[in-house]
């Protein structure tokens, strides 16, 4: 089966004012993409929002709360939409010790996030959110890295990595909401009641703790709390 994977990240740069970095993906069978996008656009129309308006976590307010709650409800009740995120404490990173650059680690983190989703018997189109003019170049490096790590020598498993803008894909906008909500939670922010209501709604559906790695079998909403090699050694 062929799948589309839509990726985004939050606070992934060293310069970001946050100790927490998240890289996440929402994915579904390619055959369901049109139906999902149309439904998200339908929800916007129900609340008199133009389809040109992007749904983003930083746009959450009291006026849009019900729309965002409907989006969360749609995600959790959809049989074919799934989500995976890797949560990284940037204070635990030591690029010099492990002889890697910030970009090297970024690609490794993407691999750790995606390897749970990708299986050799299926094929995948990966669509990261465009961040800057260098996005295409860096994501082609990531494509080669993923194919190497996943032994995809015939290039049939990972068909492409193609950066896109979030306004082109309503599914990617759902990903932005989920990652934004988790980022807000992990940064211990609490100054926006509407955002807290949305986070509480996600917790109600998820039922497990955001602070623990999900069971491998929990494919609907999967959280991976990354640990450094040093942390793993201390726990041995």
MOWOUR-V849678 format. One record per residue. RES is the residue in one letter. SS is DSSP state (hx for helix, st for strand, lp for the rest). OMEGA is omega in whole degrees, 0 to 359 (NA if undefined). D_CENTER is the distance of its C-alpha to the mean C-alpha in Angstrom with 2 decimals. Layout:
# MOWOUR-V849678
RES_SS_OMEGA_D_CENTER + RES_SS_OMEGA_D_CENTER
This chain:
# MOWOUR-V849678
X_lp_179_21.12 + X_st_181_18.87 + X_st_169_15.15 + X_st_178_12.78 + X_st_181_9.20 + X_st_189_7.25 + X_st_177_4.96 + X_st_179_4.85 + X_st_180_6.13 + X_st_175_8.69 + X_lp_185_12.21 + X_lp_181_11.94 + X_lp_178_15.56 + X_lp_183_18.63 + X_lp_179_20.11 + X_lp_182_17.55 + X_lp_180_19.37 + X_lp_176_17.24 + X_lp_185_17.57 + X_st_178_14.01 + X_st_178_11.15 + X_st_171_7.47 + X_st_185_5.15 + X_st_180_1.91 + X_st_169_3.19 + X_st_186_5.86 + X_st_182_9.21 + X_st_173_12.90 + X_st_180_16.35 + X_hx_182_17.26 + X_hx_182_20.28 + X_hx_186_18.42 + X_hx_183_16.55 + X_hx_181_19.64 + X_hx_181_20.25 + X_hx_180_16.85 + X_hx_180_17.08 + X_hx_181_20.66 + X_hx_177_20.04 + X_hx_177_17.65 + X_hx_176_20.39 + X_hx_179_22.95 + X_hx_178_21.49 + X_hx_180_21.63 + X_hx_178_25.20 + X_hx_180_26.13 + X_lp_177_25.49 + X_lp_175_27.23 + X_lp_176_24.29 + X_lp_177_24.42 + X_lp_178_21.89 + X_lp_179_21.80 + X_lp_179_20.22 + X_lp_172_16.46 + X_lp_182_14.69 + X_lp_180_13.03 + X_hx_182_12.75 + X_hx_177_15.55 + X_hx_180_17.71 + X_lp_173_17.90 + X_lp_184_21.61 + X_lp_182_24.33 + X_lp_184_25.03 + X_lp_187_21.57 + X_hx_183_20.96 + X_hx_178_22.17 + X_hx_181_20.11 + X_hx_176_16.82 + X_hx_176_18.18 + X_hx_177_19.01 + X_hx_178_15.50 + X_hx_179_14.35 + X_hx_179_17.45 + X_hx_180_16.82 + X_hx_186_13.43 + X_hx_180_15.08 + X_hx_176_18.23 + X_lp_182_17.02 + X_lp_189_17.99 + X_lp_175_15.86 + X_lp_179_12.35 + X_st_186_10.14 + X_st_179_6.84 + X_st_179_6.14 + X_st_173_5.27 + X_st_184_8.02 + X_st_187_10.11 + X_st_173_12.86 + X_st_186_16.13 + X_hx_178_17.23 + X_hx_180_20.81 + X_hx_183_20.85 + X_lp_177_20.27 + X_lp_185_23.49 + X_lp_181_23.11 + X_lp_181_26.91 + X_lp_184_27.66 + X_lp_172_25.48 + X_lp_181_26.59 + X_lp_175_23.28 + X_lp_176_22.06 + X_hx_178_18.99 + X_hx_177_17.76 + X_hx_182_18.78 + X_hx_178_16.67 + X_hx_179_13.59 + X_hx_178_14.19 + X_hx_180_14.96 + X_hx_177_11.78 + X_hx_179_9.87 + X_hx_180_12.56 + X_hx_178_12.27 + X_hx_187_8.70 + X_hx_186_9.86 + X_lp_176_13.41 + X_lp_185_12.84 + X_lp_191_11.79 + X_lp_175_14.40 + X_lp_187_18.07 + X_lp_184_21.06 + X_lp_177_22.64 + X_lp_176_19.97 + X_st_190_18.84 + X_st_169_15.53 + X_st_185_14.74 + X_st_184_11.63 + X_st_175_10.84 + X_st_176_9.13 + X_st_179_9.85 + X_lp_179_13.35 + X_lp_181_14.11 + X_lp_184_17.78 + X_lp_180_20.61 + X_lp_186_19.82 + X_hx_183_16.38 + X_hx_181_18.04 + X_hx_183_20.18 + X_hx_180_17.65 + X_hx_172_15.36 + X_hx_173_18.58 + X_hx_179_19.21 + X_hx_178_15.89 + X_hx_179_16.94 + X_hx_179_20.25 + X_hx_181_18.85 + X_hx_180_16.74 + X_hx_178_19.82 + X_hx_183_22.02 + X_hx_183_20.14 + X_lp_177_19.80 + X_lp_181_23.37 + X_lp_186_22.57 + X_lp_181_25.91 + X_lp_176_26.64 + X_lp_180_23.38 + X_lp_181_23.12 + X_lp_176_19.96 + X_st_185_17.63 + X_st_180_19.27 + X_st_167_17.54 + X_st_187_14.82 + X_lp_177_15.35 + X_lp_178_13.77 + X_st_175_14.11 + X_lp_188_14.44 + X_hx_179_12.48 + X_hx_179_15.92 + X_hx_187_16.39 + X_lp_176_13.82 + X_hx_177_13.67 + X_hx_179_10.93 + X_hx_178_8.64 + X_hx_175_10.22 + X_hx_179_9.27 + X_hx_179_5.51 + X_hx_180_7.17 + X_hx_182_9.33 + X_hx_180_7.44 + X_hx_179_5.78 + X_hx_179_9.29 + X_hx_180_11.09 + X_hx_178_10.08 + X_hx_178_10.84 + X_hx_180_14.01 + X_hx_185_14.90 + X_hx_177_14.66 + X_lp_177_16.61 + X_lp_176_19.22 + X_lp_183_19.63 + X_lp_185_21.86 + X_lp_181_23.60 + X_lp_184_22.11 + X_hx_181_23.28 + X_hx_178_21.38 + X_hx_178_17.97 + X_hx_177_19.28 + X_hx_180_20.32 + X_hx_177_16.89 + X_hx_178_15.55 + X_hx_179_18.65 + X_hx_177_18.05 + X_hx_179_14.67 + X_hx_179_16.65 + X_hx_179_19.43 + X_hx_185_17.51 + X_hx_176_15.75 + X_lp_179_19.12 + X_lp_181_18.20 + X_lp_174_17.79 + X_lp_187_14.60 + X_lp_179_16.60 + X_lp_175_16.96 + X_lp_180_15.13 + X_lp_169_14.87 + X_lp_182_17.53 + X_lp_183_16.80 + X_lp_181_18.06 + X_lp_185_15.58 + X_lp_183_13.42 + X_lp_182_12.67 + X_st_190_10.49 + X_st_179_10.20 + X_st_175_10.04 + X_st_177_11.40 + X_st_184_13.50 + X_lp_174_14.48 + X_lp_177_18.22 + X_lp_177_20.37 + X_hx_180_23.28 + X_hx_178_25.60 + X_hx_180_24.10 + X_hx_181_24.30 + X_hx_180_27.89 + X_hx_182_28.88 + X_hx_180_27.86 + X_lp_NA_29.82
